[in-house]
């Protein structure tokens, strides 16, 4: 082999060695970067963990408050329904208490009117002299 071929083979060997060194350097840098990213993720997780715990606590408290509010609304609804029923019952009692004397008063007034009308206009006497013709007219067909 001649010297130029050996020179070119030397250049190729040096280039291959440099490429291998660069690849090893890239792999080492990638490993260091991965390790730093893992540390960063762990640090971020430690810092975010209390925030998520607070959010969880807030969610549980909100759920409990909603449950209490629901109970209070149902209680108020029952209270208003009870009050409404009692008011209706009271109004019915007042109405019946007011209408009963009014009916009795109307009945008394009607009785007095009937009594006074009897005294003013006495009914015609029920005794009439019946004649024989009246009896025969009733039998006529």
C-alpha positions as CSV (number, residue, x, y, z in Angstrom):
1,X,0.0,0.0,0.0
2,X,1.2,3.4,-0.6
3,X,1.6,6.3,1.7
4,X,-1.4,8.1,0.5
5,X,-3.7,5.2,1.1
6,X,-2.3,4.9,4.6
7,X,-2.8,8.6,5.1
8,X,-6.4,8.3,4.1
9,X,-6.9,5.3,6.3
10,X,-5.5,7.3,9.2
11,X,-7.8,10.2,8.4
12,X,-10.8,7.8,8.4
13,X,-9.6,6.2,11.7
14,X,-9.2,9.6,13.4
15,X,-12.7,10.7,12.0
16,X,-14.3,7.5,13.3
17,X,-12.6,8.0,16.7
18,X,-13.8,11.6,16.9
19,X,-17.4,10.5,15.9
20,X,-17.3,7.8,18.6
21,X,-16.0,10.3,21.2
22,X,-18.8,12.8,20.2
23,X,-21.4,10.0,20.5
24,X,-20.2,9.0,23.9
25,X,-20.2,12.7,24.9
26,X,-23.8,13.0,23.6
27,X,-24.9,9.9,25.5
28,X,-23.2,11.2,28.7
29,X,-24.9,14.6,28.3
30,X,-28.2,12.9,27.6
31,X,-27.8,10.9,30.8
32,X,-27.0,14.0,32.8
33,X,-30.0,15.8,31.3
34,X,-32.2,12.9,32.2
35,X,-30.9,12.9,35.7
36,X,-31.5,16.7,36.0
37,X,-35.0,16.3,34.6
38,X,-35.8,13.5,37.1
39,X,-34.6,15.8,39.9
40,X,-36.6,18.7,38.5
41,X,-39.7,16.5,38.3
42,X,-39.2,15.3,41.9
43,X,-38.7,18.8,43.1
44,X,-41.8,20.0,41.2
45,X,-43.8,17.1,42.6
46,X,-42.8,18.0,46.2
47,X,-43.7,21.6,45.7
48,X,-47.0,20.9,43.9
49,X,-48.1,18.1,46.4
50,X,-49.2,20.6,49.1
51,X,-51.2,22.5,46.5
52,X,-53.1,19.4,45.5
53,X,-53.6,18.5,49.1
54,X,-55.2,21.9,49.7
55,X,-57.3,21.5,46.6
56,X,-58.5,18.2,47.8
57,X,-59.3,19.7,51.2
58,X,-61.2,22.5,49.5
59,X,-63.1,20.0,47.4
60,X,-64.1,18.0,50.4
61,X,-65.1,21.1,52.3
62,X,-67.2,22.3,49.3
63,X,-68.9,18.9,49.1
64,X,-69.7,19.0,52.8
65,X,-71.0,22.6,52.5
66,X,-73.2,21.6,49.6
67,X,-74.6,18.7,51.6
68,X,-75.3,21.0,54.6
69,X,-76.9,23.5,52.3
70,X,-79.1,20.8,50.7
71,X,-80.2,19.7,54.2
72,X,-81.0,23.3,55.2
73,X,-83.0,23.9,52.0
74,X,-85.0,20.7,52.5
75,X,-85.6,21.8,56.1
76,X,-86.8,25.2,55.0
77,X,-89.0,23.6,52.4
78,X,-90.6,21.4,55.0
79,X,-91.0,24.4,57.3
80,X,-92.7,26.5,54.6
81,X,-95.0,23.6,53.7
82,X,-95.9,23.1,57.3
83,X,-96.6,26.9,57.7
84,X,-98.6,26.9,54.5
85,X,-100.7,24.0,55.7
86,X,-101.3,25.6,59.0
87,X,-102.3,28.9,57.5
88,X,-104.7,27.1,55.1
89,X,-106.2,25.2,58.1
90,X,-106.5,28.4,60.1
91,X,-108.2,30.3,57.2
92,X,-110.6,27.4,56.7
93,X,-111.5,27.5,60.4
94,X,-112.0,31.3,60.3
95,X,-114.1,30.9,57.2
96,X,-116.3,28.3,58.8
97,X,-116.5,30.3,62.0
98,X,-117.6,33.4,60.0
99,X,-120.0,31.6,57.7
100,X,-121.9,29.6,60.3
101,X,-123.3,32.7,62.1
102,X,-124.0,34.3,58.8
103,X,-126.1,31.2,57.7
104,X,-127.9,31.2,61.1
105,X,-128.6,34.9,60.8
106,X,-129.9,34.4,57.2
107,X,-132.1,31.6,58.5
108,X,-133.5,33.8,61.3
109,X,-134.2,36.7,58.9
110,X,-136.0,34.3,56.6
111,X,-138.1,33.0,59.5
112,X,-138.9,36.6,60.6
113,X,-139.9,37.5,57.1
114,X,-142.1,34.5,56.8
115,X,-143.7,35.2,60.1
116,X,-144.4,38.9,59.3
117,X,-145.7,38.0,55.9
118,X,-148.2,35.6,57.5
119,X,-149.4,38.4,59.8
120,X,-149.6,41.0,57.0
121,X,-151.3,38.8,54.5
122,X,-153.2,36.0,56.1
123,X,-153.7,33.0,53.9
124,X,-157.1,32.6,52.4
125,X,-159.4,30.3,54.4
126,X,-159.1,26.7,53.4
127,X,-162.8,26.2,53.8
128,X,-164.7,26.8,50.7
129,X,-168.2,25.9,50.0
130,X,-168.1,23.2,47.5
131,X,-170.9,22.8,45.3
132,X,-172.0,19.7,43.6
133,X,-171.0,21.0,40.3
134,X,-167.4,21.3,41.4
135,X,-167.4,17.7,42.4
136,X,-168.8,16.6,39.1
137,X,-166.4,18.8,37.1
138,X,-163.5,17.0,38.8
139,X,-164.9,13.6,37.6
140,X,-165.5,14.7,34.1
141,X,-163.2,13.3,31.5
